[in-house]
Amino acid sequence: MAGARPRVLDLFSCSGGAGKGYEWAGFEVDGCDIADRPRYPFPYHRGDALEYLAHLIRTGDIDRYTLVHASPPCQAGCALTVGTNHSQGWGGTHEDLVAPTRALLDQTGLPYVIEQPNGRAKIRKDLSLCGEMFGLGVLRHRNFELGRWAVARPAHPKHRGYVRGHRHGVRREGPYVAAYGKGGGKATVPEMQAAMGITWTDVHEELTEAIPPAYTKWIGTAFTTARQEVIV
Protein backbone atom coordinates (compact mmCIF):
# COMPACT_ATOMS: atom_id res chain seq x y z
CA MET A 1 0.00 0.00 0.00
CA ALA A 2 1.36 3.41 -0.97
CA GLY A 3 2.69 5.34 1.98
CA ALA A 4 2.76 2.31 4.31
CA ARG A 5 5.67 2.17 6.72
CA PRO A 6 8.19 -0.63 6.15
CA ARG A 7 7.88 -3.52 8.60
CA VAL A 8 10.77 -5.26 10.34
CA LEU A 9 10.71 -8.68 12.01
CA ASP A 10 12.79 -8.54 15.21
CA LEU A 11 13.93 -12.10 16.05
CA PHE A 12 15.38 -13.00 19.47
CA SER A 13 13.92 -9.64 20.40
CA CYS A 14 14.62 -9.64 24.16
CA SER A 15 13.55 -6.30 25.69
CA GLY A 16 13.31 -4.37 22.42
CA GLY A 17 16.51 -2.35 22.16
CA ALA A 18 16.83 -3.21 18.48
CA GLY A 19 13.10 -2.88 17.80
CA LYS A 20 12.88 0.58 19.34
CA GLY A 21 15.68 1.85 17.11
CA TYR A 22 13.90 0.56 14.01
CA GLU A 23 10.73 2.32 15.16
CA TRP A 24 12.70 5.56 15.46
CA ALA A 25 13.89 4.96 11.89
CA GLY A 26 10.29 4.74 10.64
CA PHE A 27 9.53 1.00 10.78
CA GLU A 28 6.60 -0.95 12.11
CA VAL A 29 8.02 -3.66 14.39
CA ASP A 30 6.99 -7.23 15.26
CA GLY A 31 9.09 -9.25 17.69
CA CYS A 32 9.69 -12.87 18.59
CA ASP A 33 11.36 -14.20 21.72
CA ILE A 34 11.20 -17.51 23.55
CA ALA A 35 10.92 -15.80 26.94
CA ASP A 36 7.99 -13.86 28.33
CA ARG A 37 8.72 -10.20 27.59
CA PRO A 38 5.84 -8.14 29.04
CA ARG A 39 7.86 -4.94 28.66
CA TYR A 40 8.58 -5.44 24.96
CA PRO A 41 7.09 -2.29 23.41
CA PHE A 42 5.69 -3.89 20.23
CA PRO A 43 3.51 -6.87 19.23
CA TYR A 44 5.48 -10.07 19.55
CA HIS A 45 5.17 -13.82 19.19
CA ARG A 46 6.34 -15.83 22.19
CA GLY A 47 8.12 -18.93 20.96
CA ASP A 48 11.24 -20.33 19.34
CA ALA A 49 12.49 -17.71 16.88
CA LEU A 50 13.74 -20.19 14.28
CA GLU A 51 10.57 -22.27 14.38
CA TYR A 52 8.54 -19.09 13.99
CA LEU A 53 10.66 -17.88 11.09
CA ALA A 54 10.29 -21.26 9.37
CA HIS A 55 6.52 -21.03 9.86
CA LEU A 56 6.42 -17.56 8.30
CA ILE A 57 8.38 -18.83 5.31
CA ARG A 58 6.10 -21.87 4.83
CA THR A 59 2.90 -19.84 5.02
CA GLY A 60 4.16 -16.90 2.97
CA ASP A 61 3.50 -14.52 5.86
CA ILE A 62 7.14 -13.50 5.71
CA ASP A 63 6.15 -11.36 2.73
CA ARG A 64 4.65 -8.83 5.16
CA TYR A 65 8.18 -7.77 6.05
CA THR A 66 10.68 -5.50 4.38
CA LEU A 67 13.64 -6.42 6.60
CA VAL A 68 14.50 -9.07 9.19
CA HIS A 69 16.75 -8.39 12.19
CA ALA A 70 18.12 -11.29 14.24
CA SER A 71 20.19 -11.32 17.44
CA PRO A 72 20.70 -15.06 18.01
CA PRO A 73 22.22 -16.32 21.28
CA CYS A 74 25.88 -15.48 21.25
CA GLN A 75 27.33 -16.90 24.49
CA ALA A 76 29.43 -19.45 22.59
CA GLY A 77 31.36 -16.73 20.82
CA CYS A 78 31.17 -13.50 22.78
CA ALA A 79 34.45 -12.08 24.06
CA LEU A 80 33.47 -12.16 27.74
CA THR A 81 32.44 -15.82 27.67
CA VAL A 82 35.38 -16.95 25.57
CA GLY A 83 37.86 -15.18 27.82
CA THR A 84 36.33 -16.53 31.01
CA ASN A 85 36.14 -20.09 29.69
CA HIS A 86 39.74 -19.98 28.49
CA SER A 87 41.06 -18.61 31.79
CA GLN A 88 39.21 -21.27 33.77
CA GLY A 89 40.05 -24.13 31.42
CA TRP A 90 36.41 -24.68 30.57
CA GLY A 91 35.12 -25.95 27.27
CA GLY A 92 32.50 -24.18 25.20
CA THR A 93 29.06 -25.48 26.15
CA HIS A 94 26.86 -22.65 24.93
CA GLU A 95 24.52 -22.97 21.99
CA ASP A 96 25.47 -21.20 18.77
CA LEU A 97 22.46 -20.38 16.60
CA VAL A 98 24.13 -18.04 14.12
CA ALA A 99 24.52 -20.56 11.28
CA PRO A 100 20.95 -21.95 11.40
CA THR A 101 19.61 -18.41 11.69
CA ARG A 102 21.50 -17.33 8.59
CA ALA A 103 20.31 -20.40 6.65
CA LEU A 104 16.66 -19.51 7.30
CA LEU A 105 17.21 -15.83 6.62
CA ASP A 106 18.65 -16.74 3.23
CA GLN A 107 15.45 -18.68 2.51
CA THR A 108 13.29 -15.61 3.13
CA GLY A 109 14.71 -13.79 0.11
CA LEU A 110 14.61 -10.60 2.21
CA PRO A 111 17.36 -8.22 3.27
CA TYR A 112 18.46 -9.01 6.80
CA VAL A 113 20.70 -8.02 9.69
CA ILE A 114 22.46 -10.44 12.07
CA GLU A 115 23.79 -8.79 15.23
CA GLN A 116 26.53 -10.16 17.50
CA PRO A 117 28.92 -8.78 20.13
CA ASN A 118 32.65 -8.69 19.69
CA GLY A 119 34.21 -12.13 19.91
CA ARG A 120 34.43 -15.27 17.83
CA ALA A 121 30.89 -15.40 16.48
CA LYS A 122 31.10 -16.51 12.85
CA ILE A 123 29.50 -13.58 11.07
CA ARG A 124 30.80 -11.17 8.48
CA LYS A 125 31.57 -7.89 10.19
CA ASP A 126 29.98 -5.77 7.48
CA LEU A 127 29.26 -3.07 10.04
CA SER A 128 30.63 -2.36 13.52
CA LEU A 129 28.99 0.16 15.84
CA CYS A 130 30.05 1.62 19.17
CA GLY A 131 28.31 3.83 21.69
CA GLU A 132 30.90 6.56 21.20
CA MET A 133 29.59 7.02 17.64
CA PHE A 134 26.30 8.20 19.14
CA GLY A 135 27.49 10.04 22.24
CA LEU A 136 26.27 7.29 24.58
CA GLY A 137 27.48 6.37 28.05
CA VAL A 138 28.40 2.83 27.02
CA LEU A 139 30.85 1.45 24.47
CA ARG A 140 28.94 -1.80 23.81
CA HIS A 141 30.64 -2.74 20.53
CA ARG A 142 28.41 -4.74 18.22
CA ASN A 143 29.03 -6.29 14.81
CA PHE A 144 26.42 -6.70 12.09
CA GLU A 145 26.25 -8.98 9.06
CA LEU A 146 24.11 -7.46 6.31
CA GLY A 147 22.37 -9.85 3.95
CA ARG A 148 21.21 -8.67 0.52
CA TRP A 149 22.14 -5.07 1.14
CA ALA A 150 25.17 -3.00 2.05
CA VAL A 151 26.15 0.31 3.57
CA ALA A 152 29.43 2.17 3.97
CA ARG A 153 31.18 1.49 7.27
CA PRO A 154 31.25 4.58 9.50
CA ALA A 155 34.49 5.70 11.12
CA HIS A 156 35.10 4.40 14.64
CA PRO A 157 35.98 7.45 16.78
CA LYS A 158 38.63 7.26 19.47
CA HIS A 159 37.26 6.43 22.89
CA ARG A 160 37.32 9.31 25.36
CA GLY A 161 38.59 7.23 28.28
CA TYR A 162 38.01 4.10 30.33
CA VAL A 163 34.89 2.16 31.24
CA ARG A 164 34.28 2.90 34.92
CA GLY A 165 34.87 0.06 37.36
CA HIS A 166 37.30 -2.63 38.48
CA ARG A 167 39.21 -4.65 35.91
CA HIS A 168 42.12 -6.98 36.66
CA GLY A 169 42.31 -5.60 40.18
CA VAL A 170 42.51 -1.98 39.10
CA ARG A 171 39.78 0.61 39.71
CA ARG A 172 39.39 3.18 36.95
CA GLU A 173 37.06 6.08 36.37
CA GLY A 174 35.82 7.03 32.93
CA PRO A 175 32.98 8.41 30.82
CA TYR A 176 31.40 4.99 30.16
CA VAL A 177 29.59 2.56 32.44
CA ALA A 178 29.84 -1.24 32.40
CA ALA A 179 26.35 -2.40 31.44
CA TYR A 180 26.88 -6.05 32.33
CA GLY A 181 27.18 -8.11 35.49
CA LYS A 182 26.99 -6.84 39.05
CA GLY A 183 29.52 -5.54 41.54
CA GLY A 184 32.96 -4.17 40.87
CA GLY A 185 31.65 -0.78 39.88
CA LYS A 186 29.20 -2.13 37.30
CA ALA A 187 26.38 0.16 36.29
CA THR A 188 23.16 0.37 38.26
CA VAL A 189 19.84 -0.11 36.49
CA PRO A 190 19.17 3.67 36.24
CA GLU A 191 22.71 4.21 34.94
CA MET A 192 22.25 1.56 32.26
CA GLN A 193 18.91 3.04 31.22
CA ALA A 194 20.41 6.52 30.88
CA ALA A 195 23.60 5.33 29.16
CA MET A 196 21.77 3.33 26.47
CA GLY A 197 18.61 5.41 26.01
CA ILE A 198 16.30 2.62 27.21
CA THR A 199 13.38 3.69 29.40
CA TRP A 200 10.70 1.00 28.98
CA THR A 201 12.35 -1.78 31.02
CA ASP A 202 14.06 -1.74 34.39
CA VAL A 203 14.91 -5.45 34.41
CA HIS A 204 18.65 -5.87 34.97
CA GLU A 205 18.99 -9.00 32.82
CA GLU A 206 17.17 -7.36 29.91
CA LEU A 207 19.33 -4.24 30.08
CA THR A 208 22.58 -6.20 30.15
CA GLU A 209 21.54 -8.00 26.94
CA ALA A 210 20.08 -5.01 25.10
CA ILE A 211 21.70 -3.04 22.31
CA PRO A 212 21.22 0.73 22.34
CA PRO A 213 18.35 1.76 20.04
CA ALA A 214 20.65 4.35 18.46
CA TYR A 215 22.42 1.50 16.64
CA THR A 216 19.36 0.20 14.82
CA LYS A 217 18.02 3.67 14.24
CA TRP A 218 21.22 4.28 12.27
CA ILE A 219 20.92 0.90 10.49
CA GLY A 220 17.22 1.34 9.69
CA THR A 221 17.78 4.85 8.35
CA ALA A 222 20.72 3.65 6.22
CA PHE A 223 18.59 0.80 4.87
CA THR A 224 15.63 2.96 3.85
CA THR A 225 17.97 5.56 2.33
CA ALA A 226 19.70 2.85 0.28
CA ARG A 227 16.34 1.51 -0.94
CA GLN A 228 15.17 4.98 -1.96
CA GLU A 229 18.38 5.53 -3.91
CA VAL A 230 17.83 2.24 -5.78
CA ILE A 231 14.22 3.18 -6.62
CA VAL A 232 15.26 6.60 -7.88
Secondary structure in CASP SS format (residue, H / E / C, confidence):
PFRMAT SS
TARGET T0000
AUTHOR 0000-0000-0000
METHOD secondary structure of the structure
MODEL  1
M C 1.00
A C 1.00
G C 1.00
A C 1.00
R C 1.00
P C 1.00
R E 1.00
V E 1.00
L E 1.00
D E 1.00
L E 1.00
F C 1.00
S C 1.00
C C 1.00
S C 1.00
G C 1.00
G H 1.00
A H 1.00
G H 1.00
K H 1.00
G H 1.00
Y H 1.00
E H 1.00
W H 1.00
A C 1.00
G C 1.00
F C 1.00
E E 1.00
V E 1.00
D E 1.00
G E 1.00
C E 1.00
D E 1.00
I C 1.00
A C 1.00
D C 1.00
R C 1.00
P C 1.00
R C 1.00
Y C 1.00
P C 1.00
F C 1.00
P C 1.00
Y E 1.00
H E 1.00
R E 1.00
G C 1.00
D C 1.00
A H 1.00
L H 1.00
E H 1.00
Y H 1.00
L H 1.00
A H 1.00
H H 1.00
L H 1.00
I H 1.00
R H 1.00
T H 1.00
G C 1.00
D H 1.00
I H 1.00
D H 1.00
R H 1.00
Y C 1.00
T C 1.00
L E 1.00
V E 1.00
H E 1.00
A E 1.00
S C 1.00
P C 1.00
P C 1.00
C C 1.00
Q C 1.00
A C 1.00
G C 1.00
C E 1.00
A H 1.00
L H 1.00
T H 1.00
V H 1.00
G H 1.00
T H 1.00
N H 1.00
H H 1.00
S H 1.00
Q H 1.00
G C 1.00
W C 1.00
G C 1.00
G C 1.00
T C 1.00
H C 1.00
E C 1.00
D C 1.00
L C 1.00
V H 1.00
A H 1.00
P H 1.00
T H 1.00
R H 1.00
A H 1.00
L H 1.00
L H 1.00
D H 1.00
Q H 1.00
T H 1.00
G C 1.00
L C 1.00
P C 1.00
Y E 1.00
V E 1.00
I E 1.00
E E 1.00
Q E 1.00
P E 1.00
N C 1.00
G E 1.00
R C 1.00
A C 1.00
K C 1.00
I C 1.00
R C 1.00
K C 1.00
D C 1.00
L E 1.00
S E 1.00
L E 1.00
C C 1.00
G H 1.00
E H 1.00
M H 1.00
F H 1.00
G C 1.00
L C 1.00
G C 1.00
V C 1.00
L C 1.00
R C 1.00
H C 1.00
R E 1.00
N E 1.00
F E 1.00
E E 1.00
L E 1.00
G E 1.00
R C 1.00
W C 1.00
A C 1.00
V C 1.00
A C 1.00
R C 1.00
P C 1.00
A C 1.00
H C 1.00
P C 1.00
K C 1.00
H C 1.00
R C 1.00
G C 1.00
Y C 1.00
V E 1.00
R C 1.00
G E 1.00
H E 1.00
R E 1.00
H C 1.00
G C 1.00
V E 1.00
R E 1.00
R E 1.00
E C 1.00
G C 1.00
P C 1.00
Y E 1.00
V C 1.00
A C 1.00
A C 1.00
Y C 1.00
G C 1.00
K C 1.00
G C 1.00
G C 1.00
G C 1.00
K C 1.00
A C 1.00
T C 1.00
V H 1.00
P H 1.00
E H 1.00
M H 1.00
Q H 1.00
A H 1.00
A H 1.00
M H 1.00
G C 1.00
I C 1.00
T C 1.00
W C 1.00
T C 1.00
D C 1.00
V C 1.00
H H 1.00
E H 1.00
E H 1.00
L H 1.00
T H 1.00
E H 1.00
A C 1.00
I C 1.00
P C 1.00
P H 1.00
A H 1.00
Y H 1.00
T H 1.00
K H 1.00
W H 1.00
I H 1.00
G H 1.00
T H 1.00
A H 1.00
F H 1.00
T H 1.00
T H 1.00
A H 1.00
R H 1.00
Q H 1.00
E H 1.00
V H 1.00
I H 1.00
V C 1.00
END
